[in-house]
C-alpha cells in the first residue's frame, strides 16, 4: 500500500513538472498575426524567432480634474499640451435627445452618464527615415541613471531608474 502511494505521489509530481514546463513554453511565445510574421520574415529572412510577446505601448498622458461652477471635468493632455480627451458627468437633461431616448429605452436604473469627447487619438505613424535611440543604464554619483541619446551622442532624456517604478 505504501509503495502504491509513493508511486502515485511520484506520478503527480512528474505530471506537475511537465505541465509547468509546457506552460512556461507557452508564455515565451505568442501567436503572431500573419502580417507580423511576414514582416519579420521580410526584414530578416534567415533569422529564427526565439520568442515573441505582445506589448502594449503607451504614451505619457496627464489627467487633470477641473471644476467649472457645478460641472466637473476630467481632461487628458499629452506631454506637449495636446488635448486628448474631455470627460464629464451628464444627466438625461444635458445629453442629446437621441441619447436620452436610448438610455430610457433600456428600462433600467441610471447610475451614471458619462460623456467623453476625444480630441486626439494615438496611432502608429510610419517614419520615412528610421530614428535610432541608444539607452545606457549607468551609476552616476552613486545613483542608478538611465540616459537616452541619439546616434550623434546628444542626450535626449536622463532619469533616475527609481523614477520609472
C-alpha positions in Angstrom: 0.0 0.0 0.0 2.8 2.4 0.9 4.5 1.5 -2.4 1.4 2.4 -4.4 1.1 5.7 -2.5 4.7 6.6 -3.3 4.2 5.7 -7.0 1.1 7.9 -7.1 3.0 10.8 -5.5 5.9 10.5 -7.9 3.4 10.4 -10.9 1.7 13.5 -9.6 4.9 15.4 -9.2 6.1 14.3 -12.7 2.8 15.5 -14.2 3.0 18.8 -12.4 6.6 19.4 -13.7 5.5 18.5 -17.3 2.5 20.9 -17.1 4.7 23.7 -15.7 7.3 23.2 -18.4 4.7 23.2 -21.1 3.1 26.3 -19.6 6.4 28.1 -19.5 7.0 27.4 -23.2 3.6 28.9 -24.0 4.4 32.1 -22.0 7.6 32.7 -24.0 5.9 32.6 -27.4 2.7 34.2 -28.5 0.9 33.5 -31.8 2.0 36.2 -34.2 -0.6 37.6 -36.7 0.2 36.7 -40.3 1.1 40.3 -41.2 3.6 40.5 -38.3 5.2 37.1 -39.2 5.5 38.1 -42.9 7.1 41.5 -41.9 9.7 39.7 -39.7 10.5 37.2 -42.5 11.0 40.1 -45.0 13.1 42.1 -42.5 15.4 39.1 -41.6 14.7 36.1 -43.8 17.4 33.8 -42.3 16.6 34.6 -38.6 14.7 32.3 -36.3 12.1 33.6 -33.9 13.2 32.5 -30.5 10.3 34.1 -28.6 7.6 36.7 -29.1 5.1 38.6 -26.9 2.5 41.2 -27.4 3.4 44.6 -25.9 1.0 47.4 -25.3 3.0 50.6 -25.9 1.8 53.7 -24.0 2.2 57.4 -24.3 2.6 59.6 -21.2 -0.7 61.4 -20.7 -1.6 63.8 -17.9 -5.1 63.8 -16.4 -6.5 66.8 -14.6 -9.7 67.1 -12.7 -11.3 70.6 -13.1 -14.4 72.2 -11.7 -16.2 75.0 -13.6 -19.0 76.1 -11.4 -21.0 73.0 -10.6 -19.7 71.0 -13.6 -16.6 68.7 -13.1 -14.3 67.6 -15.9 -11.5 65.0 -16.3 -9.2 66.3 -19.0 -6.3 64.3 -20.6 -3.4 66.0 -22.3 -0.2 64.8 -23.8 3.2 65.9 -22.7 3.3 68.7 -25.4 -0.1 70.0 -24.3 -2.2 68.4 -27.0 -5.8 68.0 -25.8 -6.6 64.3 -25.9 -9.9 63.8 -24.2 -12.5 65.7 -22.1 -14.8 63.6 -19.8 -17.8 64.9 -17.9 -20.8 63.6 -15.9 -24.1 64.3 -17.6 -27.8 63.9 -16.9 -30.7 63.0 -19.1 -31.4 66.7 -19.5 -27.9 67.5 -20.8 -27.4 64.8 -23.3 -28.8 64.9 -26.9 -32.5 63.7 -27.2 -31.5 60.6 -29.1 -29.0 59.5 -26.4 -31.6 60.2 -23.7 -34.2 58.1 -25.5 -31.8 55.2 -26.0 -30.9 55.2 -22.3 -34.6 55.4 -21.3 -35.5 52.5 -23.6 -33.3 50.2 -21.5 -35.9 50.4 -18.7 -33.2 50.3 -16.1 -31.9 52.4 -13.2 -29.4 55.0 -14.3 -26.3 55.0 -12.1 -24.2 57.5 -14.1 -24.0 59.0 -17.6 -20.5 59.9 -18.8 -19.6 62.0 -21.8 -16.2 61.6 -23.4 -15.1 63.9 -26.2 -11.9 62.7 -28.0 -9.8 65.4 -29.5 -6.8 63.3 -30.4 -6.1 59.6 -30.9 -2.8 57.7 -30.6 -1.8 55.9 -33.7 1.3 54.4 -35.3 2.9 56.5 -37.9 5.5 55.0 -40.3 8.6 57.2 -40.4 10.3 57.9 -43.7 13.7 57.8 -42.0 14.1 55.4 -39.0 15.2 57.1 -35.7 17.8 55.3 -33.7 17.9 55.8 -29.9 20.5 54.4 -27.6 19.8 53.8 -23.9 22.6 53.4 -21.3 22.0 52.4 -17.7 24.8 53.8 -15.6 25.7 54.6 -12.0 26.4 58.3 -11.6 27.2 59.8 -8.2 26.1 56.6 -6.6 22.7 56.7 -8.2 21.3 54.4 -11.0 20.6 56.6 -14.0 19.2 55.8 -17.5 20.3 58.1 -20.3 18.8 58.1 -23.8 20.7 59.6 -26.7 20.6 59.8 -30.5 23.2 58.4 -32.9 25.2 61.6 -32.6 25.5 61.2 -28.8 23.2 64.0 -27.9 21.4 63.2 -24.6 17.6 63.3 -25.2 16.5 62.2 -21.8 18.0 61.4 -18.5 16.2 60.0 -15.5 16.9 58.2 -12.2 15.9 54.5 -12.5 13.8 54.9 -9.4 11.5 57.3 -11.3 10.5 54.6 -13.7 9.0 52.4 -11.0 
